[in-house]
Amino acid sequence: MSCSCADDAAELYAAYLATRSLLRTGDPVVAQGVVRDLCHALGADVAGADTGVPDSLPMDISLGEGAPLLPVTADPVVRALVMRYLAPAVSDALVVVERARSSERLVQMATIDVLTGVWGRQSLMFAINHARPGDCVALIDLDHFKSINDTLGHSAGDLTLSDFAAQLRSAVRERDIVGRYGGEEFVVVFPATAVTDAGRVLTRLRDSCLTSSLAPLTFSAGIARVEESDGEHEQAGELAVRAADALMYEAKAAGRDRVNCQGASIPGGASRRD
């Protein structure tokens, strides 16, 4: 194996694949597996730090998941490749792990909306305020909800909210945060997700023949990116909610029963009546 730029294309490609895998996972155990696989692809072994194996490199690739693990190789070329490609991957993986652990802490702190079983307003606002660039936020509003309360009564409205919350929770990933923003409005925080990907999730939900025990359901939604904020007046997550809210009202004005994404269009995102 050579360390020249012309000859280490396979190692560079392995590092590229590892980076892509890390961007797609929110699971610390999976992230550790990606790093270990890259270590092997570069030609190094993995050993526990407490085993006293010679020729180990001072780089813990366990990511805090279990006992420390070190790359092991006596080959100077492989050692150079490990430092060139594995060290940045470990750094990226640590970001994945920290985000996952932050999400776990949020879940532990979560207060639950008694009616719907999703996050309540207080914990939802905490999650919104801790959203980061690269995340996106969806604001969802049930269409014609007032007519359900007016014609069928508030108990019917409560049942409709509960039914919708359950279907929304089932449609998104386990790590996505679903909360009741107020009344018939819900917010989903999608960690490390493009608005188009979140839009496809909500469009599939919208197209899945949403039902409640008492009335057919449609909803209008806006999805916005979380972007950098100067932090002086509003958190980045709050700004994203405001942008999503504006997009949702545009969806209402355009006929309801649709999903609007910031700066993007989603196939099937327009109203089914269009």
Secondary structure, 3 states (H helix, E strand, C coil): CCCCCCCCHHHHHHHHHHHHHHHHCCCHHHHHHHHHHHHHHCCCEEEEHHHCCCCECCCCCCCCCCCCEEEECCCHHHHHHHHHHHHHHHHHHHHHHHHHHHHHHHHHHCCECCCCCCECHHHHHHHHHCCCCCCEEEEEEECCHHHHHHHHCHHHHHHHHHHHHHHHHHHCCCCCEEEEEECCEEEEEECCCCHHHHHHHHHHHHCCCCECCCCECCEEEEEEECCCCCCCCCCHHHHHHHHHHHHHHHHHHCCCCCEEECCECCCCCCCCCC
